[in-house]
Amino acid sequence: MKKGFTAVFERDGGWYIAYCAEIPGANGQGKTKEEARQSLAEAIALIPEDCREDALRVLIREYD
């Protein structure tokens, strides 16, 4: 099952800035709205990987 998130787009000069309020730290940007959406989607996909890596670093330090 896919989970949907809310993407918020803002215009800043010649750029679109995108963020997701449900996922702090997930941001994207692009010259077009579609580029910003894709950038945001890639950022959202990286969040679980980053969290997993952070958790592993904590576990390794605890058992060292």
C-alpha positions as CSV (number, residue, x, y, z in Angstrom):
1,M,0.0,0.0,0.0
2,K,1.3,3.4,-0.9
3,K,1.1,6.3,1.6
4,G,0.3,9.7,0.3
5,F,1.9,12.9,1.6
6,T,1.0,16.5,1.2
7,A,3.4,18.5,-0.9
8,V,3.5,22.3,-0.5
9,F,5.0,24.3,-3.3
10,E,6.2,27.9,-3.1
11,R,7.6,30.1,-5.8
12,D,11.0,31.8,-5.1
13,G,12.2,33.8,-8.0
14,G,12.7,31.3,-10.8
15,W,12.6,28.3,-8.6
16,Y,9.9,26.1,-7.1
17,I,10.5,25.1,-3.5
18,A,8.6,22.0,-2.2
19,Y,8.3,20.6,1.3
20,C,6.2,18.0,3.1
21,A,4.8,19.1,6.5
22,E,4.3,15.5,7.6
23,I,8.0,14.7,7.2
24,P,10.3,17.3,8.8
25,G,13.5,17.7,6.8
26,A,12.0,16.6,3.5
27,N,12.5,19.4,1.0
28,G,12.9,19.7,-2.8
29,Q,13.5,22.3,-5.4
30,G,13.4,22.7,-9.1
31,K,13.0,25.1,-12.0
32,T,9.6,23.6,-12.7
33,K,6.9,22.4,-10.4
34,E,7.5,18.8,-11.7
35,E,11.2,19.0,-11.0
36,A,10.5,20.2,-7.4
37,R,8.0,17.4,-7.0
38,Q,10.5,14.8,-8.1
39,S,13.2,16.3,-5.9
40,L,10.8,16.2,-2.9
41,A,9.9,12.5,-3.7
42,E,13.6,11.6,-3.8
43,A,14.1,13.3,-0.4
44,I,11.2,11.5,1.1
45,A,12.6,8.2,-0.1
46,L,15.9,8.9,1.6
47,I,14.4,9.7,5.0
48,P,14.0,6.0,6.2
49,E,17.5,5.1,4.9
50,D,19.0,8.0,6.9
51,C,17.0,7.1,10.0
52,R,18.2,3.5,9.7
53,E,21.9,4.6,9.4
54,D,21.5,6.8,12.4
55,A,20.0,4.0,14.4
56,L,22.9,1.6,13.4
57,R,25.5,4.2,14.5
58,V,23.8,4.5,17.9
59,L,23.7,0.7,18.3
60,I,27.4,0.3,17.2
61,R,28.5,2.9,19.8
62,E,26.4,1.2,22.5
63,Y,28.1,-2.2,21.9
64,D,31.6,-0.9,21.3
